[in-house]
């Protein structure tokens, strides 16, 4: 029976996961900036006996934790495939992005609740101190965000860390603006309004991260990829009779994969048509990792039952 089952890219010379070296380097730089500023805030807060500074340092600790988690996930993703993990540990980055997205949602809820409470009971706020902390914190977060923007590849893991840093940047800008308003006008509700804006921005970022990482874990087709269009493109090639059992998913960020069962004409060259389909998938859809089972039309196919199916038929 003419039959071909091929994985494009073998074990030799084929990497299952993009290199994460650049991500690790820039994540480490961002972590160093955040950790250094947090340390300074703790020292100054203790010297000045300022609860505001110590509270902000505690908030920055969540940023440092998110970047540390992303850095750890990037290190795992850099390990070569092997053993039970034949695709490597690239999905550790997706899990990291999911955790960072969920933590942003929790922080958004906490900040939103506190902001609403402060609108009804505005506390006394040291506007000048808030301005200083907001400006310095904003500058540090600009540096950390710049470092994370230097990552060379698309990565939900890096995006999760960047979302935390940007949320803190928004918080710093909002705090400085609120402090300025309080100092110049005495309008204490500005603090609560600024916190509500930050909460909304964090909610948006968190939902986006959870939605995207959840899509990868649920093996949905990558964003911008239309499986129906891919199927039509494959089936329209000369010599192809039918394409079915088409699956498109994402192993990790920037690593799409595809599998399909392809039926070709009785006299068609399976090898040539498989190579042709691989070129179409690579050139038109940027999918390099493909598994194509190619059979001739009318050939006898071997059907394998799952253990559960055998038990139900006995």
ChimeraX attribute file (.defattr): number of C-alpha atoms within 10 A of each C-alpha:
attribute: neighborCount
match mode: 1-to-1
recipient: residues
	/A:1	9
	/A:2	12
	/A:3	15
	/A:4	14
	/A:5	15
	/A:6	16
	/A:7	13
	/A:8	15
	/A:9	14
	/A:10	11
	/A:11	10
	/A:12	6
	/A:13	7
	/A:14	10
	/A:15	15
	/A:16	20
	/A:17	21
	/A:18	16
	/A:19	15
	/A:20	21
	/A:21	15
	/A:22	15
	/A:23	24
	/A:24	21
	/A:25	17
	/A:26	22
	/A:27	28
	/A:28	19
	/A:29	16
	/A:30	27
	/A:31	22
	/A:32	16
	/A:33	16
	/A:34	24
	/A:35	18
	/A:36	11
	/A:37	16
	/A:38	24
	/A:39	14
	/A:40	13
	/A:41	23
	/A:42	20
	/A:43	14
	/A:44	14
	/A:45	18
	/A:46	13
	/A:47	9
	/A:48	10
	/A:49	12
	/A:50	14
	/A:51	12
	/A:52	16
	/A:53	22
	/A:54	18
	/A:55	14
	/A:56	21
	/A:57	23
	/A:58	15
	/A:59	14
	/A:60	23
	/A:61	16
	/A:62	18
	/A:63	27
	/A:64	22
	/A:65	17
	/A:66	28
	/A:67	29
	/A:68	19
	/A:69	23
	/A:70	31
	/A:71	25
	/A:72	16
	/A:73	24
	/A:74	29
	/A:75	18
	/A:76	17
	/A:77	24
	/A:78	17
	/A:79	14
	/A:80	16
	/A:81	17
	/A:82	10
	/A:83	8
	/A:84	7
	/A:85	10
	/A:86	10
	/A:87	17
	/A:88	21
	/A:89	23
	/A:90	27
	/A:91	23
	/A:92	20
	/A:93	27
	/A:94	31
	/A:95	21
	/A:96	26
	/A:97	30
	/A:98	25
	/A:99	21
	/A:100	30
	/A:101	30
	/A:102	19
	/A:103	18
	/A:104	28
	/A:105	22
	/A:106	16
	/A:107	18
	/A:108	25
	/A:109	17
	/A:110	12
	/A:111	20
	/A:112	22
	/A:113	15
	/A:114	15
	/A:115	24
	/A:116	16
	/A:117	13
	/A:118	18
	/A:119	17
	/A:120	10
	/A:121	12
	/A:122	16
	/A:123	13
	/A:124	11
	/A:125	17
	/A:126	12
	/A:127	21
	/A:128	14
	/A:129	14
	/A:130	24
	/A:131	23
	/A:132	15
	/A:133	19
	/A:134	25
	/A:135	18
	/A:136	15
	/A:137	26
	/A:138	23
	/A:139	14
	/A:140	22
	/A:141	27
	/A:142	17
	/A:143	17
	/A:144	25
	/A:145	21
	/A:146	14
	/A:147	20
	/A:148	26
	/A:149	16
	/A:150	13
	/A:151	19
	/A:152	13
	/A:153	15
	/A:154	14
	/A:155	20
	/A:156	24
	/A:157	32
	/A:158	27
	/A:159	20
	/A:160	31
	/A:161	30
	/A:162	27
	/A:163	26
	/A:164	27
	/A:165	28
	/A:166	21
	/A:167	23
	/A:168	25
	/A:169	23
	/A:170	22
	/A:171	23
	/A:172	27
	/A:173	22
	/A:174	26
	/A:175	27
	/A:176	26
	/A:177	20
	/A:178	26
	/A:179	28
	/A:180	18
	/A:181	18
	/A:182	22
	/A:183	17
	/A:184	10
	/A:185	10
	/A:186	14
	/A:187	14
	/A:188	21
	/A:189	21
	/A:190	23
	/A:191	26
	/A:192	26
	/A:193	18
	/A:194	21
	/A:195	25
	/A:196	22
	/A:197	18
	/A:198	25
	/A:199	26
	/A:200	16
	/A:201	18
	/A:202	29
	/A:203	21
	/A:204	16
	/A:205	24
	/A:206	27
	/A:207	15
	/A:208	16
	/A:209	25
	/A:210	23
	/A:211	13
	/A:212	20
	/A:213	25
	/A:214	16
	/A:215	17
	/A:216	22
	/A:217	16
	/A:218	11
	/A:219	15
	/A:220	15
	/A:221	18
	/A:222	21
	/A:223	11
	/A:224	7
	/A:225	16
	/A:226	12
	/A:227	16
	/A:228	10
	/A:229	11
	/A:230	18
	/A:231	17
	/A:232	12
	/A:233	16
	/A:234	21
	/A:235	19
	/A:236	13
	/A:237	13
	/A:238	12
	/A:239	16
	/A:240	21
	/A:241	16
	/A:242	16
	/A:243	20
	/A:244	12
	/A:245	10
	/A:246	15
	/A:247	17
	/A:248	20
	/A:249	21
	/A:250	20
	/A:251	22
	/A:252	29
	/A:253	21
	/A:254	16
	/A:255	19
	/A:256	20
	/A:257	19
	/A:258	20
	/A:259	18
	/A:260	18
	/A:261	16
	/A:262	26
	/A:263	23
	/A:264	22
	/A:265	16
	/A:266	15
	/A:267	9
	/A:268	16
	/A:269	14
	/A:270	24
	/A:271	13
	/A:272	10
	/A:273	18
	/A:274	22
	/A:275	14
	/A:276	15
	/A:277	19
	/A:278	20
	/A:279	15
	/A:280	18
	/A:281	19
	/A:282	14
	/A:283	11
	/A:284	11
	/A:285	16
	/A:286	15
	/A:287	19
	/A:288	18
	/A:289	21
	/A:290	21
	/A:291	19
	/A:292	21
	/A:293	19
	/A:294	23
	/A:295	22
	/A:296	22
	/A:297	17
	/A:298	11
	/A:299	12
	/A:300	11
	/A:301	10
	/A:302	6
	/A:303	6
	/A:304	8
	/A:305	9
	/A:306	8
	/A:307	8
	/A:308	8
	/A:309	10
	/A:310	10
	/A:311	9
	/A:312	7
	/A:313	6
	/A:314	5
